[in-house]
């Protein structure tokens, strides 16, 4: 485990193609860093993570974990609720930042 800003992050790289699809990798990051009262694997890609129980504080932790997992940095313009609202919106943002992981 790595530590960054108080977060415990797995050493494995989520963004590697061998690990699965981008949405599966995003779900792993959500599962590992956001405590949802529901199983993230049961949610549709467009399901609202905030309605599923993610707090705004947890979304910050999710953003940091996604940055580490996919080796990206979200620009200020992307630091909005809508970007982190669903697996689909996160995947769309990651595709914009790092097209090769699409």
Phi and psi in degrees as GROMACS dihedral restraints (atoms count N, CA, C in turn):
[ dihedral_restraints ]
;  ai    aj    ak    al  type     phi  dphi    fc
    3     4     5     6     1  -102.9    20    10
    4     5     6     7     1   154.0    20    10
    6     7     8     9     1  -119.1    20    10
    7     8     9    10     1   131.2    20    10
    9    10    11    12     1  -141.5    20    10
   10    11    12    13     1   122.0    20    10
   12    13    14    15     1    51.7    20    10
   13    14    15    16     1    40.3    20    10
   15    16    17    18     1    81.6    20    10
   16    17    18    19     1    -2.6    20    10
   18    19    20    21     1   -91.6    20    10
   19    20    21    22     1   142.9    20    10
   21    22    23    24     1   -96.2    20    10
   22    23    24    25     1   118.6    20    10
   24    25    26    27     1  -116.2    20    10
   25    26    27    28     1   135.7    20    10
   27    28    29    30     1   -63.4    20    10
   28    29    30    31     1   148.2    20    10
   30    31    32    33     1   -71.0    20    10
   31    32    33    34     1   -33.2    20    10
   33    34    35    36     1   -59.2    20    10
   34    35    36    37     1   142.9    20    10
   36    37    38    39     1   -88.0    20    10
   37    38    39    40     1   119.3    20    10
   39    40    41    42     1   -69.2    20    10
   40    41    42    43     1   -32.5    20    10
   42    43    44    45     1   -75.7    20    10
   43    44    45    46     1     0.9    20    10
   45    46    47    48     1   -76.1    20    10
   46    47    48    49     1   140.0    20    10
   48    49    50    51     1   -61.8    20    10
   49    50    51    52     1   -27.2    20    10
   51    52    53    54     1   -67.1    20    10
   52    53    54    55     1   -18.9    20    10
   54    55    56    57     1   -83.3    20    10
   55    56    57    58     1   -19.1    20    10
   57    58    59    60     1   135.0    20    10
   58    59    60    61     1  -169.6    20    10
   60    61    62    63     1   -71.8    20    10
   61    62    63    64     1   161.5    20    10
   63    64    65    66     1   -57.5    20    10
   64    65    66    67     1   -43.2    20    10
   66    67    68    69     1   -66.1    20    10
   67    68    69    70     1   -34.9    20    10
   69    70    71    72     1   -64.4    20    10
   70    71    72    73     1   -41.2    20    10
   72    73    74    75     1   -67.1    20    10
   73    74    75    76     1   -39.8    20    10
   75    76    77    78     1   -62.5    20    10
   76    77    78    79     1   -43.4    20    10
   78    79    80    81     1   -60.8    20    10
   79    80    81    82     1   -37.4    20    10
   81    82    83    84     1   -62.4    20    10
   82    83    84    85     1   -43.8    20    10
   84    85    86    87     1   -63.7    20    10
   85    86    87    88     1   -44.0    20    10
   87    88    89    90     1   -61.0    20    10
   88    89    90    91     1   -47.5    20    10
   90    91    92    93     1   -58.3    20    10
   91    92    93    94     1   -41.2    20    10
   93    94    95    96     1   -78.1    20    10
   94    95    96    97     1   -22.3    20    10
   96    97    98    99     1  -125.6    20    10
   97    98    99   100     1    -7.6    20    10
   99   100   101   102     1  -125.5    20    10
  100   101   102   103     1   126.6    20    10
  102   103   104   105     1   -90.6    20    10
  103   104   105   106     1    90.1    20    10
  105   106   107   108     1   -90.6    20    10
  106   107   108   109     1   145.6    20    10
  108   109   110   111     1   -74.7    20    10
  109   110   111   112     1    -4.2    20    10
  111   112   113   114     1  -122.6    20    10
  112   113   114   115     1   158.4    20    10
  114   115   116   117     1   -75.0    20    10
  115   116   117   118     1   120.2    20    10
  117   118   119   120     1   -60.2    20    10
  118   119   120   121     1   -25.7    20    10
  120   121   122   123     1   -68.6    20    10
  121   122   123   124     1   -19.2    20    10
  123   124   125   126     1   -87.6    20    10
  124   125   126   127     1   -11.3    20    10
  126   127   128   129     1   -85.8    20    10
  127   128   129   130     1   144.0    20    10
  129   130   131   132     1   -67.8    20    10
  130   131   132   133     1   156.4    20    10
  132   133   134   135     1   -56.7    20    10
  133   134   135   136     1   -32.4    20    10
  135   136   137   138     1   -97.7    20    10
  136   137   138   139     1     8.9    20    10
  138   139   140   141     1   -66.3    20    10
  139   140   141   142     1   140.4    20    10
  141   142   143   144     1   -74.6    20    10
  142   143   144   145     1   113.6    20    10
  144   145   146   147     1   -66.9    20    10
  145   146   147   148     1   -30.0    20    10
  147   148   149   150     1   -68.6    20    10
  148   149   150   151     1   -41.4    20    10
  150   151   152   153     1   -67.9    20    10
  151   152   153   154     1   -26.7    20    10
  153   154   155   156     1   -78.7    20    10
  154   155   156   157     1    -7.2    20    10
  156   157   158   159     1   122.0    20    10
  157   158   159   160     1     3.5    20    10
  159   160   161   162     1   -76.7    20    10
  160   161   162   163     1   130.0    20    10
  162   163   164   165     1   -87.3    20    10
  163   164   165   166     1   164.7    20    10
  165   166   167   168     1   -64.5    20    10
  166   167   168   169     1   -34.2    20    10
  168   169   170   171     1   -63.1    20    10
  169   170   171   172     1   -44.0    20    10
  171   172   173   174     1   -64.8    20    10
  172   173   174   175     1   -30.7    20    10
  174   175   176   177     1   -67.0    20    10
  175   176   177   178     1   -30.5    20    10
  177   178   179   180     1   -67.5    20    10
  178   179   180   181     1   -44.6    20    10
  180   181   182   183     1   -61.6    20    10
  181   182   183   184     1   -38.5    20    10
  183   184   185   186     1   -63.4    20    10
  184   185   186   187     1   -44.3    20    10
  186   187   188   189     1   -58.6    20    10
  187   188   189   190     1   -46.6    20    10
  189   190   191   192     1   -63.3    20    10
  190   191   192   193     1   -40.8    20    10
  192   193   194   195     1   -66.5    20    10
  193   194   195   196     1   -39.5    20    10
  195   196   197   198     1   -65.7    20    10
  196   197   198   199     1   -40.2    20    10
  198   199   200   201     1   -59.6    20    10
  199   200   201   202     1   -44.5    20    10
  201   202   203   204     1   -68.7    20    10
  202   203   204   205     1   -43.5    20    10
  204   205   206   207     1   -65.8    20    10
  205   206   207   208     1   -38.6    20    10
  207   208   209   210     1  -106.9    20    10
  208   209   210   211     1     5.3    20    10
  210   211   212   213     1    53.5    20    10
  211   212   213   214     1    53.3    20    10
  213   214   215   216     1  -131.8    20    10
  214   215   216   217     1   169.6    20    10
  216   217   218   219     1  -132.6    20    10
  217   218   219   220     1   122.7    20    10
  219   220   221   222     1   -73.7    20    10
  220   221   222   223     1   123.1    20    10
  222   223   224   225     1   -70.4    20    10
  223   224   225   226     1   159.6    20    10
  225   226   227   228     1   -50.7    20    10
  226   227   228   229     1   -38.6    20    10
  228   229   230   231     1   -62.9    20    10
  229   230   231   232     1   -21.8    20    10
  231   232   233   234     1   -96.0    20    10
  232   233   234   235     1    -0.3    20    10
  234   235   236   237     1   -85.3    20    10
  235   236   237   238     1    66.2    20    10
  237   238   239   240     1  -126.2    20    10
  238   239   240   241     1   158.3    20    10
  240   241   242   243     1   -57.3    20    10
  241   242   243   244     1   -40.1    20    10
  243   244   245   246     1   -61.5    20    10
  244   245   246   247     1   -34.3    20    10
  246   247   248   249     1   -65.6    20    10
  247   248   249   250     1   -35.0    20    10
  249   250   251   252     1  -104.7    20    10
  250   251   252   253     1    15.9    20    10
  252   253   254   255     1   -74.4    20    10
  253   254   255   256     1   -29.2    20    10
  255   256   257   258     1  -151.1    20    10
  256   257   258   259     1   166.1    20    10
  258   259   260   261     1   -59.3    20    10
  259   260   261   262     1   -42.2    20    10
  261   262   263   264     1   -63.4    20    10
  262   263   264   265     1   -42.6    20    10
  264   265   266   267     1   -69.5    20    10
  265   266   267   268     1   -34.7    20    10
  267   268   269   270     1   -65.8    20    10
  268   269   270   271     1   -45.4    20    10
  270   271   272   273     1   -60.3    20    10
  271   272   273   274     1   -41.2    20    10
  273   274   275   276     1   -62.0    20    10
  274   275   276   277     1   -44.5    20    10
  276   277   278   279     1   -63.6    20    10
  277   278   279   280     1   -43.0    20    10
  279   280   281   282     1   -64.0    20    10
  280   281   282   283     1   -36.8    20    10
  282   283   284   285     1   -63.6    20    10
  283   284   285   286     1   -35.7    20    10
  285   286   287   288     1   -68.4    20    10
  286   287   288   289     1   -38.3    20    10
  288   289   290   291     1   -80.0    20    10
  289   290   291   292     1   -31.2    20    10
  291   292   293   294     1  -146.7    20    10
  292   293   294   295     1    77.8    20    10
  294   295   296   297     1   -55.7    20    10
  295   296   297   298     1   -27.7    20    10
  297   298   299   300     1   -69.8    20    10
  298   299   300   301     1   -14.0    20    10
  300   301   302   303     1   -91.4    20    10
  301   302   303   304     1    -3.1    20    10
